[in-house]
Amino acid sequence: MNVLENEPQLTLEACKGSMESFELLVVYYEPRIRRMLYSLTQDSQLTQDLCQETFLAAYRALPRMNGEELRFAPWLYRIALNQVRSEWRRHKHVSVVPLSSPPGYGEEAFDDGGEACLVSDEYFEEQVVQRDLIERVMQQLPPTSVMCLLLDAEGFSYLEIAETLQDTLSAVRSRLSRARQAFQRLYRKLEEEGRS
């Protein structure tokens, strides 16, 4: 069963109490939510905890949702982002960091170069430098900009990002445009500093 094609039906069934439908949604979205959470926290244990709390909160809320109107992905990502915000408010130690995944996280964890990156020192060094630059840039951007960039990188539409962040479409377009420009400007600046 293709979860993405059947998501509206699975969502409806999950809202009516189908554990099987909810589990299919969890299996599909868990690696994506985990990757996003890790990108925001850079802490494997905290990511695990927040991911678990996200799906637990979703499971508890499903019976109160209108399955015919619920758009599952934006709703789930919003829950995950709220978990990060709550953790940050509680402990003030969650820092927003890179777009990278840790080894073994997500289904594409080993797809970004395969054996070539293990054999080629030049490719490996280039990847390390690039990830370091991305991490440093992301640390300098406001958290809302980072969240927009992460959701955009996950393939969300402007409308889905607006829904996830509970913002207007025009605000998201504007924020994402500014975030992309700021990211490029900071990236180029840090890259030039690294060359000199």
Secondary structure by P-SEA (a helix, b strand, c coil): cccccaaaaaaaaaaaccaaaaaaaaaacaaaaaaaaaaacccaaaaaaaaaaaaaaaaaacccccccccccaaaaaaaaaaaaaaaaaacccbbbbcccccccccccccccccccccccaaaaaaaaaaaaaaaaaaaaccaaaaaaaaaaaacccaaaaaaaacccaaaaaaaaaaaaaaaaaaaaaaaaaaac
